[in-house]
Amino acid sequence: MPRIRLAYWYKDHLPGDEVEVEDEEFRNLSRDGRVAEVLTEPAAEDVPVVETEAPAQPAPEVETAGEQAPAESPGRKRR
């Protein structure tokens, strides 16, 4: 069971109180933004692991002296 410091009222506890909560309560409170600080971590099996990949970087565009990039339109055209 994780021990947390509250950022907002929870039941009869004031913001800043340190409370020990069940794993499901911890997930709900952290989802709602009511956890200011985790004092003891929950079990590793209960914490979801988020894996992110670095976005692929597009190849840089190289302009040669003879070519010019097409000019972008300044906005919408009136009909």
N, C-alpha and C positions, 0 to 999 in steps of 0.2 A: 504494500500500500504506500503510495507516495505521500510525502508531507509537503504542503504548499503554503505560500503566503498569498493571501487574497488581494485582488485589486479592486474588488467590488463586494457589496453585501452578498452573503450567501447564508440562507436560513437565518439563524440568530447571531452570526459572526460578522464583525465589523471589517471594513477594508483594512488590510495590514495584519490581520490575525493569522497565526500559523495554525493550520488544521491538517489532520490526517484524513484522507478520503479514500474511498474504494477506487479501483481502477476505472470502472465505468463512469463514476462521478468525475474522476480526473479528466477523462476524455471529453465529457460534456462541458466541464468548466473551462478547459483550455480552448475548446471550439468556440465557446461564447465570449472569450476574452476576459474571463474573470480571474485568471491565474497571473499574479504579478511575478512570482518567482517559484521555481521548483527547488525545494530544499533537499529532498531525497528522490532519486530517479525511480520511476516505475520499473517493473520487470522488463527485461530486454525483449521478451517475446510479445509483450503487449504494445510496444511502441512501433507504429508503422514506419517502415523504411521507404523513403522516397528517393528514387534514383533518377537523376537528371543527366541528360547528355548535353554536351556543349553543342550549340547550334553550329551547323556547317557555315563556314565563312565563304562568301562568294569570291571568285577570283577578281582581283583589282582590275579596273578598266584602264588600259594604257592608251593614251592619245598620241598619235604620231603627228609630225609637223604638217603633213599634207592633208590630213583629215580633220574635220571639225565635227563636234558632237551636235546633234540636232537641237535647235533651240526649243525650249519648252514654252507653251502658250501661257500668257500671263493670267488667264482666267477663263471664264465662260464667255462665249460669243453671244451677242444678241441676235435674235432672229428678226 
